[in-house]
Amino acid sequence: MKKALIFGVSGQDGAYLAQLLINKGYTICGTSRNAQVSSLQNLVRLGICEQLKLESVALNDFRSVLQILSKFQPDEVYNLSGQSSVSLSFDRPVETFESISIATLNVLEALRFIDRPIKFYNAASSECFGDTEGKAADETTPFRPKSPYAVAKASAFWQVANYRKAYDLFACSGILFNHESPLRPERFVTQKIVSAAYRIAQGSKEKLYLGNISIQRDWGWAPEYVKAMWLMLQQEQPDDYVIATGESCKLEDFVAAAFACVGLDWRDRVVIDTSLFRPTEIAVSKGNPAKARKKLGWQAQYKLNDRTVVRMMLQAQAELASGNRTGIYTKERDKYLGLATAF
C-alpha cells in the first residue's frame, strides 16, 4: 500500500487528489498550517475527512517539513499549498512568495536531506507564462510572470528543476492552467459568478461586480487535473508537463453561460468595476497539452466552451441550497448535465 503526503490537502486540488488516491488504495496524510482549527469543508463535502490523517505543518519552517517527512515516510509527496490568489498576491507579495517559493525550497531540501526514493510533485501555474499573445504555451515557452503570485510560482518551478538535476530527485512540476469545480471559494472569479447567478435566480436583487471580463483563459475541470498530477509520479523518469484543455474562453462568455443556464440576461445584473482590474493582466491564456497527451495518456474531457463545467458548478449550488452539504461531489458527474432545464 502506497503512502502519499499532501501539503495543502484542504484546498480544491488537495481534496480532489486525496479522494483520487484513497480510491486507489493509498494511505493519505494531509497537512495544513494548523490542522486543529483549519476548515476541512472540502474534505467533508467529498465524504473523506475520516479516511485520512491530518497533521499541522508550517512549510516556511524547515524543521516542521523534515519532521512530517520523517514521521510519515511517504512514497509520494504533493505540494499544493501556498497563497493561491493572483489578485491577493498584489496586496500580500511577501506572504505569497514565502508560502510558495520558500515553502517549496524547504520541501526539496528536506527530501534531499532524507535521501529516500520519494517522488515529488510541485504545483506550478500557467501564470508563469504571462501573456503569450494568444499562442498556446507548452513546456518550452519562456516564463514572463506578471504578478507576485506568478513570480513565486516561477521561482518554485526552477527550484524543482535544479534539485532534479543537481541531486537526482524524482521531482516534477505540473504547469496547470485554470481548473474549476464546486470546491472553489468565492474569491475565485468563476465561483463568484456562479454563486451570484444562482442567488439572483432565486430572487436576490444584488448586482454582480466584476473587473476585466474581456480576458481569455484556458479553463478545465479540477477533478481531471489532479489525475494528471498522479500520472506524473507514475512515470519512470521525472519531467514537467503543461496541463490544459487547449482551448481558451472569454470571461464574458463564462458570465453569459452562467446566467443563461438560470434563464437570465447577464447584462441586466453585472456591473464592471474598474477598481477590480489588476495592475498587470494577462489578456489571453491558452495551453498546449500535447506532451501530457502523448506521455501520460491524459486529455481533458470537460471544457468551458461546452458549458458543462458551468452547469456542474451551478448544480452544486442548488445541492448546497437544498441542505445537502456532505458527499455531494462524489457521484457521477453526469447527474449535473441536465441543469439547464432545472430552473
C-alpha positions in Angstrom: 0.0 0.0 0.0 1.5 3.3 -1.1 1.6 6.3 1.2 1.1 9.9 0.0 1.7 13.2 1.8 -0.4 16.1 0.5 0.7 19.6 1.6 -2.5 21.8 1.3 -5.0 18.9 1.4 -7.9 21.1 2.4 -7.9 23.2 -0.8 -9.8 22.4 -4.0 -6.9 20.3 -5.6 -5.8 18.8 -2.4 -9.3 17.5 -1.6 -9.9 16.0 -5.1 -6.4 14.5 -5.1 -6.9 12.9 -1.7 -10.2 11.4 -3.0 -8.5 10.0 -6.0 -5.6 8.4 -4.0 -7.9 7.0 -1.4 -9.9 5.3 -4.2 -6.6 3.9 -5.4 -5.8 2.4 -2.0 -3.3 4.9 -0.8 -2.8 5.8 2.9 -3.0 9.6 3.0 -1.6 12.2 5.3 -2.8 15.7 4.6 -1.4 18.9 6.2 -2.4 22.4 6.9 -0.7 25.1 9.0 -3.0 24.4 11.9 -5.0 21.2 11.4 -6.9 21.6 14.7 -8.6 24.8 13.5 -8.4 24.7 9.7 -11.6 24.5 7.7 -11.9 21.0 6.3 -15.1 21.8 4.5 -13.9 20.4 1.1 -12.9 17.1 2.7 -16.3 16.9 4.5 -18.1 17.6 1.2 -16.3 14.8 -0.5 -17.0 12.5 2.4 -13.4 11.6 3.0 -12.5 13.6 6.1 -12.3 10.4 8.3 -10.3 8.5 5.7 -7.0 10.3 6.0 -4.6 11.6 8.7 -4.3 15.3 9.3 -1.1 17.0 10.6 -0.1 20.6 11.3 2.9 21.6 9.2 4.4 25.1 8.6 6.1 24.9 5.2 8.1 28.0 5.9 9.8 26.1 8.8 12.3 23.6 7.5 12.2 21.6 10.8 8.4 21.2 10.5 8.7 19.8 7.0 11.5 17.5 7.9 9.6 16.2 10.9 6.5 15.2 8.9 8.5 13.5 6.2 10.5 11.5 8.8 7.3 10.6 10.7 5.1 9.6 7.9 7.7 8.3 5.4 5.7 8.7 2.3 6.3 7.2 -1.2 4.8 10.3 -2.9 4.7 14.0 -1.8 2.3 16.5 -3.4 3.0 20.2 -2.8 -0.4 22.0 -3.3 -0.1 24.6 -0.6 0.5 28.3 -0.6 -1.4 31.5 -1.2 -3.4 30.8 -4.3 -5.0 34.1 -5.4 -3.4 36.1 -8.1 -5.3 39.3 -7.1 -4.4 38.9 -3.4 -0.7 38.5 -4.3 -0.6 42.2 -5.3 -1.7 43.1 -1.8 0.5 40.4 0.0 3.6 39.9 -2.1 5.9 38.8 0.7 3.4 36.4 2.2 2.8 35.0 -1.3 6.5 34.5 -2.1 7.2 32.8 1.3 4.2 30.5 1.1 5.1 29.3 -2.4 8.8 29.7 -3.2 10.4 29.4 0.3 8.0 26.6 1.2 8.9 24.6 -2.0 12.6 25.1 -1.3 12.1 23.7 2.2 10.4 20.6 0.9 13.1 20.0 -1.7 15.9 20.5 0.8 14.1 18.1 3.3 13.8 15.5 0.6 17.5 15.8 -0.2 18.4 15.5 3.4 16.3 12.4 4.0 17.7 10.7 0.9 15.0 8.2 0.3 13.3 7.3 -3.1 10.4 9.7 -2.6 8.6 11.1 -5.7 7.7 14.8 -5.5 5.0 16.7 -7.3 5.0 20.5 -7.3 2.1 22.7 -8.4 3.3 25.2 -10.9 1.0 27.6 -12.7 0.1 28.8 -16.2 0.5 32.3 -14.7 4.3 31.8 -15.0 4.0 32.2 -18.8 2.5 35.7 -18.6 1.0 37.0 -21.9 1.9 34.7 -24.8 0.0 36.9 -27.3 -2.6 34.3 -28.0 -0.1 31.5 -28.7 -0.7 28.2 -26.9 2.1 27.7 -24.3 3.9 24.4 -23.9 6.9 23.2 -21.8 9.4 25.2 -24.0 7.6 28.5 -23.7 9.6 31.1 -21.8 8.3 32.4 -18.5 7.3 36.1 -18.3 5.4 36.4 -15.0 3.2 39.4 -14.5 2.1 39.1 -10.8 3.8 38.4 -7.5 2.0 35.1 -7.5 3.4 34.2 -10.9 6.9 35.3 -9.9 6.7 33.0 -6.8 5.5 30.0 -8.9 8.2 30.6 -11.5 10.8 30.6 -8.7 9.5 27.4 -7.3 9.4 25.7 -10.7 13.1 26.4 -11.3 14.0 25.2 -7.8 12.3 21.9 -8.6 14.2 21.7 -12.0 17.5 22.5 -10.3 17.1 19.9 -7.5 16.1 17.3 -10.0 19.2 17.7 -12.0 21.7 18.5 -9.2 20.6 15.9 -6.7 18.8 13.3 -8.9 15.5 13.8 -7.1 12.3 12.4 -8.7 10.7 15.9 -8.8 8.1 17.1 -11.3 6.2 20.3 -11.8 2.7 20.4 -13.3 2.1 23.7 -15.1 -1.6 23.7 -14.7 -3.9 26.2 -16.5 -7.1 27.3 -14.8 -9.3 24.5 -13.5 -12.6 24.9 -11.7 -15.1 23.0 -9.6 -17.8 23.5 -6.9 -15.0 23.4 -4.3 -13.7 26.8 -5.4 -14.1 29.5 -2.8 -15.9 32.7 -3.9 -12.6 34.7 -4.0 -12.1 32.9 -7.3 -14.0 34.7 -10.1 -15.7 31.6 -11.6 -17.3 30.7 -8.2 -18.1 34.3 -7.6 -20.0 34.4 -10.8 -21.8 31.1 -10.3 -22.8 31.8 -6.8 -24.2 35.2 -7.7 -26.1 33.9 -10.7 -27.7 31.2 -8.6 -28.7 33.7 -5.8 -30.2 36.1 -8.3 -32.1 33.3 -10.0 -33.6 32.6 -6.5 -34.8 36.2 -6.1 -31.8 38.2 -4.9 -31.8 41.8 -6.1 -28.0 42.1 -5.9 -25.6 43.2 -8.6 -22.5 41.2 -9.6 -19.4 43.4 -9.7 -16.6 42.2 -11.9 -13.3 43.5 -13.3 -12.0 42.9 -16.8 -14.3 40.4 -18.5 -12.6 40.6 -21.8 -9.7 38.3 -20.6 -9.5 34.8 -22.1 -8.5 31.8 -20.1 -8.0 28.0 -20.7 -10.5 26.6 -18.2 -10.8 23.0 -17.2 -12.4 20.7 -14.6 -10.4 20.2 -11.4 -11.1 16.5 -10.7 -9.5 15.7 -14.1 -6.4 17.8 -13.4 -5.5 16.0 -10.2 -5.3 12.8 -12.1 -2.6 14.3 -14.2 -0.6 15.1 -11.1 -0.8 11.4 -10.0 0.2 10.2 -13.5 3.3 12.4 -13.5 4.6 10.4 -10.4 3.8 7.1 -12.0 6.4 7.6 -14.8 9.8 6.1 -14.9 11.5 9.4 -15.3 10.6 12.8 -13.7 9.5 15.6 -16.1 7.4 18.7 -16.2 4.1 18.9 -18.0 1.6 21.6 -19.2 -1.9 20.5 -18.2 -4.7 22.3 -20.1 -7.7 21.8 -22.3 -6.0 23.5 -25.3 -9.0 25.9 -25.7 -9.5 29.4 -24.3 -12.7 31.2 -23.5 -13.6 34.8 -22.6 -14.6 35.5 -19.1 -17.6 37.3 -20.6 -18.7 34.1 -22.2 -18.5 32.3 -18.8 -20.6 35.0 -17.3 -23.2 34.8 -20.1 -23.3 31.0 -19.8 -23.8 31.0 -16.1 -26.7 33.5 -16.3 -28.2 31.8 -19.4 -28.3 28.5 -17.5 -30.6 30.1 -15.0 -32.7 31.9 -17.6 -31.3 35.4 -17.1 -29.5 38.0 -19.2 -26.2 38.8 -17.5 -26.2 42.4 -18.8 -29.1 43.2 -16.5 -27.2 42.2 -13.4 -23.4 42.7 -14.0 -21.5 45.9 -13.3 -18.0 46.4 -14.5 -15.9 47.8 -11.6 -12.6 49.3 -12.7 -11.3 49.1 -9.2 -11.2 45.3 -9.6 -8.8 45.5 -12.5 -5.3 44.1 -11.7 -2.2 46.3 -12.0 -1.0 43.9 -14.8 -3.2 41.5 -16.6 -2.8 38.6 -19.0 -5.1 39.2 -22.0 -5.1 35.6 -23.4 -4.0 32.4 -21.7 -4.0 29.1 -23.5 -2.1 25.8 -23.1 -0.8 23.1 -25.4 -1.2 19.8 -23.5 0.3 17.6 -26.4 3.1 16.3 -24.2 0.7 15.2 -21.4 -1.5 13.5 -24.0 1.5 11.7 -25.6 3.4 10.7 -22.5 0.8 10.5 -19.7 -2.2 9.5 -21.8 -4.0 12.4 -20.2 -6.6 14.6 -22.0 -9.3 16.9 -20.7 -12.8 15.7 -21.2 -14.6 18.8 -19.8 -14.1 22.3 -21.3 -15.7 25.6 -20.5 -16.8 26.2 -24.1 -19.4 23.4 -23.9 -20.9 24.9 -20.7 -20.6 21.6 -18.9 -18.4 23.0 -16.2 -20.7 25.9 -15.6 -23.7 23.6 -15.3 -21.9 21.3 -12.8 -20.9 24.3 -10.6 -24.5 25.6 -10.7 -25.9 22.3 -9.8 -23.6 22.1 -6.8 -25.0 25.5 -5.6 -28.5 24.0 -5.9 -27.4 21.0 -3.9 -25.9 23.1 -1.1 -29.0 25.4 -1.0 -31.2 22.3 -0.6 -29.3 21.4 2.6 -27.2 18.5 1.1 -23.8 19.5 2.3 -21.9 16.2 2.5 -20.8 13.9 -0.2 -22.5 15.8 -2.9 -19.5 15.7 -5.3 -18.7 12.0 -5.2 -21.4 10.8 -7.6 -21.1 10.6 -11.3 -20.7 14.0 -13.0 -23.4 13.1 -15.5 -26.0 13.8 -12.8 -25.3 17.5 -13.4 -25.7 17.7 -17.1 -29.5 18.3 -17.1 -29.2 21.5 -15.2 -30.3 23.8 -18.0 -33.9 22.6 -17.6 -33.9 22.6 -13.9 -34.6 26.3 -13.4 
